[in-house]
Amino acid sequence: MLDERRRVGPVGALSAALVLACTFLLITHLPARADKNTARRSLAGGTLATIRTVPGPARPAADPGRIGVAPGPLTVAYGFDDGVRRPIVDRNGRHVLRPLGQNGGTLRLVPQGRGLAVDYPERCTLPLERDCPRAILEGFRDDTLNPGRRPVRYGASVLMTHADLADGANVLQKGYSVGGVSQFKLQVDHRQGHPSCVIAGQSARIYRAEPLLDVADGTWHDLECRRTPNRLLMIVDGILRAWVAIPPLLTIANAEPLRVGGKGAAPGNDQFAGAIDNVFVSITA
């Protein structure tokens, strides 16, 4: 629908970098927490699996070394329906995600349709952000998830309300948008609940496609970002909502892991609040 599309120019973005330590899962079964709004209460009914997180370092620790890119087409997808009694892996049994957190932040698996979704910590209202509970899912370094200049699709299904919103809420990302690192990212930013797609190469220029659309309405939405040779598209529930022109030579290649729900577990991590399901990255020829 042409009247629902808009072009968005390059903008600045937040930055940080951290690579967190290896961890393991400790599983317990506890009643769902008492959520503050009806949408979250209806999602979290019953007895749920709580994914215990362990702390990660506040500063980056890895030497990027030589950085590779995907040698060919690749798709990874996470549905979270197998629970947490075994490692969280993609649907091909690879690409492990680890739960990491600080200040007691935890992740929970909650019912979503016939399967499960990951429920993130509630939006923190403490006076000092550094004291807030934080939790994310993070993979290991995997250069095969670097699209380079190839077309790439990535996205997730999200459930949020306005109580979950903040100035930054990262859904998934690989890399960072400043410092010559390069990045692809999906986020729901600002108090208006606007989803947006962000990519950045090794220059200082950042590209973002953001529709004037509120997805923090207490219902599930499918969010997809799509990089074509010369455009970055933002697709919501199967409908193209925004796009921005990008240079065909822009290259995305970094030594950072795939992260879901924030850019790390340290303060200032653009913590996501709400639920996430059906995370995917698909690199094509």
Beta strands, then each sheet from edge to edge (+ up, - down):
strand 1: 27-31
strand 2: 47-51
strand 3: 74-78
strand 4: 98-102
strand 5: 107-112
strand 6: 115-119
strand 7: 134-138
strand 8: 152-159
strand 9: 170-176
strand 10: 182-189
strand 11: 194-200
strand 12: 206-209
strand 13: 220-227
strand 14: 231-236
strand 15: 239-245
strand 16: 258-260
strand 17: 275-283
sheet 1: 1+ 2- 5+ 6- 17+ 3-
sheet 2: 1+ 2- 5+ 6- 17+ 8- 13+ 14- 15+
sheet 3: 4+ 7- 16+ 9- 10+ 11- 12+
end
